[in-house]
Amino acid sequence: MPFSNLTHDALDRVLTFLSDFNTLSAAILIDKNIYHVFQARPKSILRAVAYNAVGPALPAALRLAKNEESPTEPPAEDQLTGTDVRFNRAEADRIVAGATVISGFEDLFSWRHKDRSSPITKLTPAESLRFHNACYRFWAYCAMFEDTHYDWDLEDDLDNIPEDCIAFFNAFSDRDLFDIDRLVSFLVETVQWIDHVHYPEGGYSNHAGFLAEWPEAILKAYRGYGLHALHHYMQASFRNGFYSEPFQSVMNSRGIIAAGARAEKRSKAILEAVVGDQDRCHRCHTVCGVNLWGASNFHLLKGILNADDLLRSLPGHLRQNKTEMRLILGILEGAAFPVPGFDWPLPTFVAMPPLHNPNAPPYALPAFHAQVAGAALPAPNPPAVPAPAPALVPAPAPAAAPVIPGLAALASMPAVPPDGPGIDYAELFGEILSLPAGADEGTDPTLGAWDADGWFCVGCVRELCRARLWRWWLARKQEEDMRIEEDCWYGWNCRTQVHKASHATRLNHLCKPAKGDPGNL
């Protein structure tokens, strides 16, 4: 049967299966029969398409979208469950875009807390619903109350917290509140991860201060832009206690006072089960569960052990050898970040003042990332603007690129973070684990082997770096056809390499001492 001959009921059924509003708009514009069907049944079709895009968390998503598009307080979730709920195109677009971004957060949350072996969500439908509801509800709270005229930094009396803030949380059950609390804890953890990647020597102190940002801004920061992409913190509109004080007040009123009891309930929120929660470290056999690291999640280790942490594992005085550190950082960090405190002649970068420490030398960022750092967040899908060629990379930049990608561009960004301009951590640790065991690694029969397919705790990963990072770097230099000079008699314990550049350049210090104190790895 030709498509044009389908009954209105059949066409209605087709429209209710569409996954987004752009497809719906296109269908309405290209066929007169579809147009008439939509005009006859707009509310049910719009509701169905919105549900397809968001899922059962639609009432919470609608509340957030309506709050953004309306200056008045949005209706409660239970008022947004019927099929007669109206929403405009701007709200519809926001619903779809928000669902895409929150799904990206779900992938990360699942990877970090549900199943460490998969970068794609393994949450059950019930767990996914709880996660999405928590996201929408927390950001609805931020949108509704971020401009509350109450000095959260100065006030410490829980009796004086604005009643509207308390009423917002009081509308939810204990289970829903602890879902929100775990979501907030996860977001703080994510911001800390970003901070540790981009600021090796320590960055921002108030990580919760970034949470008032819209979710897409935090996801952008996670996917490579760093905390410079977030602007609320600089405006100080999200104060300490903005979330924690109303939440604490509600918990107190419900008799959940002990911090330990709250922490236990939060740890069990959202997830009904965790894959491998009793798994042991392949090396030391300690039960670490999701806090084990292997080939499928080494990408995430960069926010736990950044380049500076890795360099601390080098033996002797190697870390103070500026010549050697400049070379190794060129691999680990793509030469984008100098080691703080080292005054090296570096290529021309765009200098960004480190906001956490105005007296420190500025970090150097590629020009495009500096644009991102200094730009205000635009509306979704901004027009493309020319991007200057980065001084860091010799290859020419694309002719045009957005200053900060809009939601459409964000949806196509990879789930796995780009790992910054330097080496991919999965590649790095794959190469380290593939090295033959050194004679100084010991033969303790109680310890497991450094298996490339194994899972290791952070402590054992640090031990692996102490044993093999220097040998990996020597092998990498040989692979890159870098000149390997004659070994220094004092090896990595040589003190002259620290203060005499000519000596550091003339001899190889990536070797065990042949004279003097051999020291330990």
ZADRENVEX-960343 format. One record per residue (C-alpha): residue number from 1; x, y, z. Coordinates in steps of 0.1 Angstrom, whole numbers, m for minus. Each point is the difference from the previous one (the first is absolute). Layout:
<pts>
@resi = NUM X = X Y = Y Z = Z
...
</pts>
This chain:
<pts>
@resi = 1 X = 0 Y = 0 Z = 0
@resi = 2 X = 14 Y = 35 Z = m9
@resi = 3 X = 10 Y = 21 Z = 30
@resi = 4 X = m25 Y = 27 Z = m10
@resi = 5 X = m28 Y = m25 Z = 3
@resi = 6 X = 6 Y = m9 Z = 36
@resi = 7 X = m29 Y = 8 Z = 24
@resi = 8 X = 3 Y = 28 Z = 25
@resi = 9 X = 3 Y = m25 Z = 28
@resi = 10 X = 29 Y = m18 Z = m17
@resi = 11 X = 18 Y = 33 Z = m6
@resi = 12 X = m6 Y = 10 Z = 36
@resi = 13 X = 16 Y = m32 Z = 11
@resi = 14 X = 30 Y = 6 Z = m23
@resi = 15 X = 5 Y = 35 Z = 15
@resi = 16 X = m1 Y = m12 Z = 35
@resi = 17 X = 30 Y = m22 Z = m7
@resi = 18 X = 23 Y = 29 Z = m11
@resi = 19 X = 30 Y = 5 Z = 22
@resi = 20 X = 4 Y = 38 Z = m2
@resi = 21 X = m18 Y = 32 Z = m8
@resi = 22 X = 22 Y = 9 Z = m31
@resi = 23 X = m12 Y = m32 Z = m17
@resi = 24 X = m36 Y = 8 Z = 10
@resi = 25 X = 3 Y = 36 Z = m15
@resi = 26 X = 14 Y = m14 Z = m32
@resi = 27 X = m27 Y = m25 Z = m3
@resi = 28 X = m27 Y = 26 Z = 5
@resi = 29 X = 14 Y = 23 Z = m26
@resi = 30 X = 4 Y = m26 Z = m28
@resi = 31 X = m34 Y = m17 Z = 1
@resi = 32 X = m35 Y = 16 Z = 1
@resi = 33 X = m16 Y = m31 Z = 16
@resi = 34 X = 26 Y = 0 Z = 28
@resi = 35 X = m6 Y = 37 Z = 5
@resi = 36 X = m38 Y = m6 Z = 5
@resi = 37 X = 6 Y = m29 Z = 23
@resi = 38 X = 23 Y = 21 Z = 22
@resi = 39 X = m24 Y = 29 Z = 0
@resi = 40 X = m28 Y = m23 Z = 12
@resi = 41 X = 21 Y = m17 Z = 28
@resi = 42 X = 29 Y = 23 Z = 9
@resi = 43 X = 2 Y = m5 Z = 38
@resi = 44 X = 1 Y = m38 Z = m1
@resi = 45 X = 25 Y = m1 Z = m28
@resi = 46 X = 23 Y = 25 Z = 16
@resi = 47 X = m2 Y = m18 Z = 33
@resi = 48 X = 9 Y = m33 Z = m17
@resi = 49 X = 30 Y = 14 Z = m18
@resi = 50 X = 12 Y = 17 Z = 32
@resi = 51 X = m3 Y = m34 Z = 18
@resi = 52 X = 20 Y = m17 Z = m27
@resi = 53 X = 28 Y = 26 Z = 4
@resi = 54 X = 1 Y = 1 Z = 38
@resi = 55 X = m17 Y = m32 Z = 13
@resi = 56 X = m19 Y = m3 Z = 32
@resi = 57 X = 19 Y = 29 Z = 16
@resi = 58 X = m21 Y = 23 Z = m22
@resi = 59 X = m19 Y = 18 Z = 28
@resi = 60 X = 33 Y = 10 Z = 17
@resi = 61 X = 14 Y = 11 Z = m34
@resi = 62 X = m30 Y = 21 Z = m8
@resi = 63 X = 2 Y = 17 Z = 34
@resi = 64 X = 36 Y = 10 Z = m7
@resi = 65 X = m8 Y = 11 Z = m36
@resi = 66 X = m30 Y = 21 Z = 11
@resi = 67 X = 20 Y = 17 Z = 27
@resi = 68 X = 26 Y = 11 Z = m25
@resi = 69 X = m26 Y = 14 Z = m24
@resi = 70 X = m22 Y = 16 Z = 26
@resi = 71 X = 7 Y = 26 Z = 27
@resi = 72 X = m26 Y = m14 Z = 22
@resi = 73 X = 4 Y = m31 Z = 22
@resi = 74 X = m7 Y = m32 Z = m21
@resi = 75 X = m27 Y = m24 Z = 9
@resi = 76 X = 8 Y = m31 Z = 21
@resi = 77 X = 9 Y = m33 Z = m16
@resi = 78 X = m33 Y = m16 Z = 8
@resi = 79 X = m17 Y = 28 Z = m20
@resi = 80 X = 20 Y = m9 Z = m31
@resi = 81 X = m9 Y = m36 Z = m3
@resi = 82 X = m32 Y = 3 Z = m21
@resi = 83 X = m3 Y = m2 Z = m38
@resi = 84 X = m16 Y = 36 Z = m1
@resi = 85 X = 32 Y = 17 Z = 12
@resi = 86 X = 10 Y = 27 Z = m24
@resi = 87 X = 36 Y = 11 Z = m9
@resi = 88 X = 14 Y = 22 Z = m26
@resi = 89 X = 28 Y = m6 Z = m26
@resi = 90 X = 27 Y = 16 Z = 22
@resi = 91 X = m10 Y = m23 Z = 29
@resi = 92 X = m1 Y = m30 Z = m24
@resi = 93 X = 35 Y = 7 Z = m13
@resi = 94 X = 13 Y = 4 Z = 35
@resi = 95 X = m15 Y = m33 Z = 10
@resi = 96 X = 17 Y = m19 Z = m28
@resi = 97 X = 34 Y = 18 Z = 5
@resi = 98 X = m1 Y = m6 Z = 37
@resi = 99 X = m8 Y = m37 Z = m4
@resi = 100 X = 31 Y = m4 Z = m23
@resi = 101 X = 23 Y = 17 Z = 25
@resi = 102 X = m13 Y = m19 Z = 31
@resi = 103 X = 4 Y = m32 Z = m20
@resi = 104 X = 36 Y = 9 Z = m3
@resi = 105 X = 2 Y = 4 Z = 38
@resi = 106 X = m17 Y = m33 Z = 4
@resi = 107 X = 28 Y = m17 Z = m21
@resi = 108 X = 26 Y = 15 Z = 22
@resi = 109 X = m18 Y = m8 Z = 32
@resi = 110 X = m5 Y = m36 Z = m11
@resi = 111 X = 36 Y = m3 Z = m10
@resi = 112 X = 13 Y = 13 Z = 33
@resi = 113 X = m25 Y = m15 Z = 24
@resi = 114 X = m20 Y = m28 Z = m16
@resi = 115 X = 22 Y = m20 Z = m25
@resi = 116 X = 37 Y = 11 Z = m4
@resi = 117 X = 4 Y = m21 Z = m31
@resi = 118 X = m25 Y = 20 Z = m22
@resi = 119 X = 1 Y = 36 Z = m10
@resi = 120 X = m37 Y = m4 Z = m11
@resi = 121 X = m26 Y = 0 Z = 27
@resi = 122 X = m9 Y = m33 Z = 16
@resi = 123 X = m27 Y = 14 Z = 23
@resi = 124 X = m32 Y = m19 Z = 1
@resi = 125 X = m31 Y = 19 Z = m12
@resi = 126 X = m10 Y = 6 Z = 37
@resi = 127 X = 35 Y = 13 Z = 9
@resi = 128 X = 1 Y = 22 Z = m32
@resi = 129 X = m34 Y = 15 Z = 10
@resi = 130 X = 12 Y = 8 Z = 35
@resi = 131 X = 32 Y = 16 Z = m14
@resi = 132 X = m18 Y = 21 Z = m26
@resi = 133 X = m26 Y = 12 Z = 26
@resi = 134 X = 28 Y = 10 Z = 24
@resi = 135 X = 18 Y = 20 Z = m28
@resi = 136 X = m31 Y = 19 Z = m11
@resi = 137 X = m11 Y = 7 Z = 36
@resi = 138 X = 34 Y = 13 Z = 12
@resi = 139 X = 3 Y = 23 Z = m30
@resi = 140 X = m36 Y = 12 Z = 4
@resi = 141 X = 10 Y = 9 Z = 36
@resi = 142 X = 30 Y = 20 Z = m13
@resi = 143 X = m20 Y = 18 Z = m26
@resi = 144 X = m28 Y = 9 Z = 24
@resi = 145 X = 21 Y = 12 Z = 30
@resi = 146 X = 35 Y = 10 Z = m12
@resi = 147 X = m9 Y = 37 Z = 3
@resi = 148 X = m14 Y = m4 Z = 35
@resi = 149 X = 11 Y = 31 Z = 20
@resi = 150 X = 15 Y = m20 Z = 29
@resi = 151 X = 37 Y = 1 Z = 9
@resi = 152 X = 8 Y = m37 Z = 2
@resi = 153 X = 36 Y = 6 Z = 9
@resi = 154 X = m8 Y = 21 Z = 31
@resi = 155 X = m31 Y = m16 Z = 13
@resi = 156 X = 4 Y = m32 Z = 20
@resi = 157 X = m34 Y = m1 Z = 17
@resi = 158 X = m21 Y = m27 Z = m17
@resi = 159 X = m31 Y = 16 Z = 14
@resi = 160 X = 5 Y = 31 Z = m22
@resi = 161 X = 2 Y = m19 Z = m34
@resi = 162 X = m26 Y = 13 Z = m25
@resi = 163 X = m32 Y = m20 Z = 4
@resi = 164 X = m4 Y = m4 Z = m38
@resi = 165 X = 33 Y = m19 Z = m1
@resi = 166 X = m10 Y = m24 Z = 28
@resi = 167 X = m35 Y = m4 Z = m15
@resi = 168 X = 16 Y = m11 Z = m33
@resi = 169 X = 18 Y = m30 Z = 16
@resi = 170 X = m28 Y = m7 Z = 24
@resi = 171 X = m22 Y = m9 Z = m30
@resi = 172 X = 21 Y = m32 Z = m6
@resi = 173 X = 2 Y = m33 Z = 18
@resi = 174 X = 31 Y = m11 Z = 19
@resi = 175 X = 10 Y = m22 Z = m29
@resi = 176 X = m3 Y = 28 Z = m26
@resi = 177 X = 19 Y = 23 Z = 23
@resi = 178 X = 29 Y = m24 Z = 3
@resi = 179 X = 0 Y = m6 Z = m37
@resi = 180 X = 5 Y = 38 Z = m4
@resi = 181 X = 27 Y = m1 Z = 27
@resi = 182 X = 19 Y = m27 Z = m18
@resi = 183 X = m3 Y = 19 Z = m33
@resi = 184 X = 14 Y = 31 Z = 16
@resi = 185 X = 29 Y = m21 Z = 15
@resi = 186 X = 7 Y = m14 Z = m35
@resi = 187 X = 0 Y = 34 Z = m15
@resi = 188 X = 25 Y = 13 Z = 26
@resi = 189 X = 21 Y = m30 Z = m7
@resi = 190 X = m1 Y = 7 Z = m37
@resi = 191 X = 10 Y = 37 Z = 5
@resi = 192 X = 29 Y = m12 Z = 23
@resi = 193 X = 10 Y = m24 Z = m28
@resi = 194 X = 1 Y = 29 Z = m25
@resi = 195 X = 19 Y = 22 Z = 24
@resi = 196 X = 26 Y = m27 Z = 6
@resi = 197 X = 6 Y = m5 Z = m37
@resi = 198 X = 4 Y = 36 Z = m9
@resi = 199 X = 17 Y = 13 Z = 32
@resi = 200 X = 27 Y = m25 Z = 11
@resi = 201 X = 12 Y = 21 Z = 29
@resi = 202 X = m35 Y = 6 Z = 14
@resi = 203 X = m27 Y = 22 Z = m14
@resi = 204 X = m34 Y = 12 Z = 13
@resi = 205 X = m10 Y = m7 Z = 36
@resi = 206 X = m38 Y = 4 Z = m1
@resi = 207 X = m9 Y = m27 Z = m25
@resi = 208 X = m36 Y = 1 Z = 10
@resi = 209 X = 0 Y = 36 Z = m13
@resi = 210 X = m2 Y = m12 Z = m36
@resi = 211 X = m31 Y = m21 Z = 4
@resi = 212 X = m24 Y = 29 Z = m8
@resi = 213 X = 12 Y = m2 Z = m35
@resi = 214 X = m23 Y = m16 Z = m25
@resi = 215 X = 8 Y = m37 Z = m5
@resi = 216 X = 13 Y = 5 Z = m35
@resi = 217 X = 27 Y = 24 Z = 13
@resi = 218 X = 13 Y = m25 Z = 24
@resi = 219 X = 0 Y = m27 Z = m26
@resi = 220 X = 19 Y = 23 Z = m24
@resi = 221 X = 26 Y = 6 Z = 27
@resi = 222 X = 3 Y = m38 Z = 5
@resi = 223 X = 4 Y = m6 Z = m37
@resi = 224 X = 31 Y = 21 Z = m3
@resi = 225 X = m7 Y = 37 Z = 6
@resi = 226 X = 9 Y = 1 Z = 37
@resi = 227 X = m15 Y = 21 Z = 27
@resi = 228 X = 6 Y = 32 Z = m19
@resi = 229 X = m31 Y = m9 Z = m20
@resi = 230 X = m21 Y = 6 Z = 31
@resi = 231 X = m8 Y = 35 Z = 9
@resi = 232 X = m24 Y = m1 Z = 29
@resi = 233 X = 28 Y = m5 Z = 25
@resi = 234 X = 17 Y = 32 Z = m11
@resi = 235 X = m33 Y = 18 Z = 6
@resi = 236 X = m3 Y = m16 Z = 34
@resi = 237 X = m37 Y = m5 Z = m4
@resi = 238 X = 2 Y = m35 Z = 14
@resi = 239 X = 11 Y = 2 Z = 36
@resi = 240 X = 11 Y = m26 Z = 25
@resi = 241 X = m31 Y = m14 Z = 16
@resi = 242 X = m23 Y = 9 Z = m28
@resi = 243 X = m9 Y = m37 Z = m3
@resi = 244 X = 14 Y = m16 Z = 31
@resi = 245 X = m17 Y = 22 Z = 26
@resi = 246 X = m36 Y = m4 Z = m12
@resi = 247 X = 6 Y = m38 Z = m5
@resi = 248 X = 14 Y = m2 Z = 35
@resi = 249 X = m30 Y = 19 Z = 14
@resi = 250 X = m24 Y = m25 Z = m16
@resi = 251 X = 20 Y = m30 Z = 12
@resi = 252 X = 0 Y = 14 Z = 36
@resi = 253 X = m38 Y = 5 Z = m2
@resi = 254 X = m4 Y = m36 Z = m10
@resi = 255 X = 22 Y = m14 Z = 28
@resi = 256 X = 29 Y = m10 Z = m23
@resi = 257 X = 26 Y = 19 Z = 19
@resi = 258 X = 32 Y = m21 Z = 3
@resi = 259 X = 25 Y = 7 Z = m28
@resi = 260 X = 9 Y = m37 Z = m2
@resi = 261 X = m37 Y = m10 Z = m6
@resi = 262 X = m3 Y = 25 Z = m28
@resi = 263 X = 33 Y = m11 Z = m16
@resi = 264 X = m12 Y = m36 Z = 1
@resi = 265 X = m34 Y = 9 Z = m16
@resi = 266 X = 17 Y = 21 Z = m26
@resi = 267 X = 24 Y = m28 Z = m10
@resi = 268 X = m30 Y = m23 Z = m6
@resi = 269 X = m20 Y = 25 Z = m20
@resi = 270 X = m9 Y = m3 Z = m37
@resi = 271 X = 18 Y = m34 Z = m5
@resi = 272 X = m16 Y = m33 Z = 9
@resi = 273 X = 31 Y = m20 Z = m7
@resi = 274 X = 37 Y = 6 Z = m10
@resi = 275 X = 18 Y = m22 Z = m24
@resi = 276 X = 32 Y = m15 Z = 16
@resi = 277 X = m4 Y = 19 Z = 33
@resi = 278 X = 20 Y = m28 Z = 17
@resi = 279 X = 27 Y = m3 Z = m26
@resi = 280 X = 36 Y = 0 Z = 12
@resi = 281 X = 32 Y = 16 Z = m12
@resi = 282 X = 19 Y = m23 Z = m23
@resi = 283 X = 32 Y = 9 Z = 17
@resi = 284 X = m6 Y = 4 Z = 38
@resi = 285 X = m34 Y = m18 Z = 1
@resi = 286 X = m17 Y = 28 Z = 20
@resi = 287 X = m38 Y = 3 Z = m6
@resi = 288 X = m4 Y = 33 Z = m19
@resi = 289 X = m31 Y = m5 Z = m22
@resi = 290 X = m6 Y = 29 Z = m23
@resi = 291 X = 32 Y = 16 Z = 11
@resi = 292 X = 21 Y = m23 Z = m21
@resi = 293 X = 17 Y = 10 Z = m32
@resi = 294 X = 6 Y = m19 Z = m32
@resi = 295 X = 1 Y = 2 Z = m38
@resi = 296 X = m37 Y = 11 Z = m3
@resi = 297 X = 1 Y = 29 Z = 25
@resi = 298 X = 36 Y = 12 Z = 0
@resi = 299 X = m14 Y = 31 Z = m17
@resi = 300 X = m16 Y = 11 Z = 33
@resi = 301 X = 32 Y = m4 Z = 19
@resi = 302 X = 13 Y = 33 Z = m12
@resi = 303 X = m22 Y = 18 Z = 25
@resi = 304 X = 13 Y = m22 Z = 28
@resi = 305 X = 37 Y = m1 Z = m10
@resi = 306 X = 9 Y = 30 Z = m21
@resi = 307 X = 33 Y = 6 Z = m18
@resi = 308 X = 14 Y = 16 Z = 31
@resi = 309 X = m9 Y = m30 Z = 21
@resi = 310 X = 17 Y = m23 Z = m26
@resi = 311 X = 32 Y = 21 Z = 0
@resi = 312 X = 2 Y = m3 Z = 38
@resi = 313 X = 6 Y = m37 Z = m4
@resi = 314 X = 32 Y = 5 Z = m19
@resi = 315 X = 31 Y = m11 Z = 20
@resi = 316 X = 28 Y = 22 Z = 14
@resi = 317 X = 2 Y = 35 Z = m13
@resi = 318 X = m15 Y = m6 Z = m34
@resi = 319 X = m30 Y = 22 Z = 7
@resi = 320 X = 23 Y = 30 Z = 6
@resi = 321 X = 17 Y = m6 Z = m33
@resi = 322 X = m16 Y = 28 Z = m21
@resi = 323 X = 14 Y = m12 Z = m32
@resi = 324 X = m15 Y = m35 Z = 5
@resi = 325 X = m33 Y = 13 Z = 14
@resi = 326 X = m5 Y = 23 Z = m30
@resi = 327 X = 3 Y = m30 Z = m23
@resi = 328 X = m22 Y = m24 Z = 19
@resi = 329 X = m27 Y = 27 Z = 5
@resi = 330 X = 0 Y = 5 Z = m37
@resi = 331 X = m14 Y = m36 Z = m2
@resi = 332 X = m21 Y = m1 Z = 32
@resi = 333 X = m16 Y = 34 Z = m4
@resi = 334 X = 7 Y = 10 Z = m36
@resi = 335 X = 21 Y = 29 Z = 14
@resi = 336 X = m31 Y = 19 Z = 8
@resi = 337 X = 8 Y = 4 Z = 37
@resi = 338 X = 34 Y = 8 Z = 14
@resi = 339 X = 10 Y = m14 Z = 33
@resi = 340 X = m8 Y = 27 Z = 26
@resi = 341 X = 31 Y = 16 Z = 13
@resi = 342 X = 22 Y = m9 Z = m30
@resi = 343 X = 10 Y = 30 Z = m21
@resi = 344 X = 5 Y = m16 Z = m34
@resi = 345 X = 1 Y = 17 Z = m34
@resi = 346 X = m33 Y = m13 Z = m15
@resi = 347 X = m17 Y = 6 Z = m33
@resi = 348 X = m24 Y = 29 Z = m3
@resi = 349 X = m34 Y = m8 Z = 17
@resi = 350 X = m29 Y = 21 Z = 10
@resi = 351 X = 5 Y = 6 Z = 37
@resi = 352 X = m29 Y = m5 Z = 24
@resi = 353 X = 4 Y = 12 Z = 36
@resi = 354 X = m6 Y = m28 Z = 25
@resi = 355 X = m31 Y = 11 Z = 19
@resi = 356 X = 8 Y = m21 Z = 30
@resi = 357 X = 34 Y = 17 Z = 6
@resi = 358 X = 4 Y = 35 Z = m15
@resi = 359 X = 37 Y = 1 Z = 10
@resi = 360 X = 10 Y = m31 Z = m20
@resi = 361 X = 12 Y = 2 Z = m36
@resi = 362 X = m28 Y = m4 Z = m25
@resi = 363 X = m7 Y = m34 Z = m15
@resi = 364 X = 4 Y = m1 Z = m38
@resi = 365 X = m30 Y = m11 Z = m20
@resi = 366 X = m3 Y = m6 Z = m37
@resi = 367 X = m17 Y = 30 Z = m16
@resi = 368 X = m33 Y = m17 Z = m7
@resi = 369 X = m3 Y = m11 Z = 37
@resi = 370 X = 8 Y = 35 Z = 11
@resi = 371 X = m29 Y = 12 Z = m20
@resi = 372 X = m22 Y = m25 Z = 17
@resi = 373 X = 13 Y = 12 Z = 34
@resi = 374 X = m8 Y = 36 Z = m6
@resi = 375 X = m34 Y = m3 Z = m17
@resi = 376 X = m34 Y = 1 Z = 16
@resi = 377 X = m22 Y = m30 Z = m6
@resi = 378 X = m22 Y = 7 Z = m31
@resi = 379 X = m35 Y = m11 Z = m8
@resi = 380 X = m3 Y = m36 Z = m14
@resi = 381 X = 14 Y = m4 Z = m36
@resi = 382 X = 20 Y = 33 Z = m3
@resi = 383 X = 12 Y = 11 Z = m34
@resi = 384 X = 35 Y = m12 Z = m9
@resi = 385 X = 28 Y = 25 Z = 4
@resi = 386 X = 35 Y = m2 Z = m13
@resi = 387 X = 25 Y = m15 Z = 24
@resi = 388 X = 37 Y = 11 Z = m1
@resi = 389 X = 25 Y = m27 Z = m7
@resi = 390 X = 14 Y = m13 Z = 32
@resi = 391 X = 37 Y = 7 Z = 5
@resi = 392 X = 5 Y = m34 Z = 17
@resi = 393 X = m8 Y = m21 Z = m31
@resi = 394 X = 18 Y = 6 Z = m32
@resi = 395 X = m30 Y = m13 Z = m21
@resi = 396 X = m24 Y = 27 Z = m11
@resi = 397 X = m33 Y = 4 Z = 19
@resi = 398 X = m33 Y = m5 Z = m17
@resi = 399 X = m13 Y = 31 Z = m19
@resi = 400 X = m29 Y = 4 Z = 25
@resi = 401 X = m9 Y = m14 Z = 33
@resi = 402 X = m25 Y = 10 Z = 28
@resi = 403 X = 15 Y = 17 Z = 31
@resi = 404 X = m19 Y = m24 Z = 22
@resi = 405 X = m21 Y = m28 Z = m17
@resi = 406 X = m37 Y = 3 Z = 4
@resi = 407 X = m22 Y = m29 Z = 11
@resi = 408 X = m2 Y = m15 Z = m35
@resi = 409 X = 38 Y = m1 Z = m2
@resi = 410 X = 2 Y = m13 Z = 36
@resi = 411 X = m22 Y = m29 Z = m9
@resi = 412 X = 25 Y = m13 Z = m25
@resi = 413 X = 30 Y = 3 Z = 24
@resi = 414 X = 15 Y = m33 Z = 10
@resi = 415 X = m9 Y = m17 Z = 33
@resi = 416 X = 37 Y = m7 Z = 7
@resi = 417 X = 18 Y = 33 Z = 10
@resi = 418 X = 27 Y = 11 Z = m24
@resi = 419 X = 26 Y = m3 Z = 27
@resi = 420 X = 13 Y = 35 Z = m7
@resi = 421 X = 26 Y = 8 Z = m26
@resi = 422 X = 24 Y = m27 Z = 13
@resi = 423 X = 2 Y = m37 Z = 0
@resi = 424 X = m31 Y = m22 Z = 4
@resi = 425 X = 3 Y = m17 Z = 34
@resi = 426 X = m13 Y = m33 Z = m14
@resi = 427 X = 29 Y = 1 Z = m25
@resi = 428 X = 25 Y = 11 Z = 27
@resi = 429 X = m9 Y = m28 Z = 25
@resi = 430 X = m3 Y = m25 Z = m28
@resi = 431 X = 36 Y = 7 Z = m9
@resi = 432 X = 12 Y = 0 Z = 36
@resi = 433 X = m17 Y = m33 Z = 7
@resi = 434 X = 15 Y = m16 Z = m31
@resi = 435 X = 36 Y = 7 Z = 11
@resi = 436 X = 19 Y = m30 Z = 12
@resi = 437 X = 3 Y = m3 Z = 38
@resi = 438 X = 32 Y = 17 Z = 14
@resi = 439 X = 24 Y = m18 Z = 22
@resi = 440 X = m7 Y = 24 Z = 28
@resi = 441 X = m38 Y = m6 Z = 0
@resi = 442 X = 3 Y = m28 Z = 25
@resi = 443 X = m13 Y = m35 Z = 0
@resi = 444 X = m25 Y = 1 Z = 29
@resi = 445 X = m21 Y = m32 Z = m6
@resi = 446 X = m30 Y = 16 Z = 17
@resi = 447 X = m2 Y = 28 Z = m27
@resi = 448 X = m18 Y = m5 Z = m32
@resi = 449 X = 17 Y = 7 Z = m34
@resi = 450 X = m3 Y = 32 Z = m18
@resi = 451 X = m25 Y = m14 Z = m25
@resi = 452 X = m12 Y = 23 Z = m28
@resi = 453 X = m35 Y = m14 Z = 5
@resi = 454 X = 1 Y = 4 Z = 38
@resi = 455 X = m17 Y = 25 Z = 23
@resi = 456 X = 21 Y = 19 Z = 24
@resi = 457 X = m6 Y = 23 Z = 30
@resi = 458 X = 14 Y = 36 Z = 0
@resi = 459 X = 27 Y = m10 Z = 24
@resi = 460 X = 12 Y = m28 Z = m22
@resi = 461 X = m2 Y = 23 Z = m31
@resi = 462 X = 23 Y = 24 Z = 18
@resi = 463 X = 24 Y = m28 Z = 8
@resi = 464 X = m1 Y = m10 Z = m37
@resi = 465 X = 10 Y = 35 Z = m10
@resi = 466 X = 28 Y = 1 Z = 26
@resi = 467 X = 14 Y = m33 Z = m15
@resi = 468 X = m5 Y = 6 Z = m37
@resi = 469 X = m8 Y = 37 Z = m10
@resi = 470 X = 37 Y = 8 Z = m3
@resi = 471 X = 6 Y = m31 Z = m22
@resi = 472 X = m31 Y = 8 Z = m21
@resi = 473 X = 13 Y = 35 Z = m6
@resi = 474 X = 34 Y = m13 Z = m10
@resi = 475 X = m16 Y = m24 Z = m24
@resi = 476 X = m23 Y = 27 Z = m13
@resi = 477 X = 30 Y = 23 Z = m7
@resi = 478 X = 16 Y = m28 Z = m20
@resi = 479 X = m32 Y = m6 Z = m19
@resi = 480 X = m3 Y = 37 Z = m8
@resi = 481 X = 37 Y = 0 Z = m13
@resi = 482 X = 11 Y = 24 Z = 27
@resi = 483 X = 37 Y = 0 Z = 7
@resi = 484 X = 10 Y = m22 Z = 30
@resi = 485 X = 33 Y = 13 Z = 15
@resi = 486 X = 26 Y = m19 Z = 19
@resi = 487 X = m12 Y = m10 Z = 35
@resi = 488 X = 9 Y = 23 Z = 29
@resi = 489 X = 20 Y = m19 Z = 27
@resi = 490 X = m24 Y = 12 Z = 26
@resi = 491 X = m31 Y = m7 Z = m20
@resi = 492 X = m33 Y = 13 Z = 13
@resi = 493 X = 17 Y = 10 Z = 33
@resi = 494 X = 22 Y = 25 Z = m17
@resi = 495 X = m3 Y = 34 Z = 17
@resi = 496 X = 17 Y = 19 Z = m28
@resi = 497 X = m29 Y = m7 Z = m24
@resi = 498 X = m22 Y = 22 Z = 22
@resi = 499 X = 20 Y = 33 Z = m3
@resi = 500 X = 22 Y = m4 Z = m31
@resi = 501 X = m19 Y = m2 Z = m33
@resi = 502 X = 31 Y = m9 Z = m20
@resi = 503 X = 6 Y = m31 Z = 22
@resi = 504 X = m36 Y = m10 Z = m2
@resi = 505 X = 1 Y = 2 Z = m38
@resi = 506 X = 34 Y = m16 Z = m5
@resi = 507 X = m7 Y = m32 Z = 20
@resi = 508 X = m28 Y = m25 Z = 4
@resi = 509 X = m14 Y = m1 Z = 36
@resi = 510 X = m28 Y = m26 Z = m7
@resi = 511 X = 22 Y = m27 Z = 14
@resi = 512 X = 9 Y = m16 Z = 33
@resi = 513 X = 30 Y = 16 Z = 18
@resi = 514 X = 33 Y = m18 Z = m7
@resi = 515 X = 17 Y = 21 Z = 27
@resi = 516 X = m11 Y = 15 Z = 33
@resi = 517 X = m31 Y = m11 Z = 19
@resi = 518 X = m22 Y = m21 Z = m23
@resi = 519 X = m31 Y = 10 Z = 19
@resi = 520 X = m34 Y = m16 Z = m4
@resi = 521 X = m27 Y = 3 Z = m27
</pts>
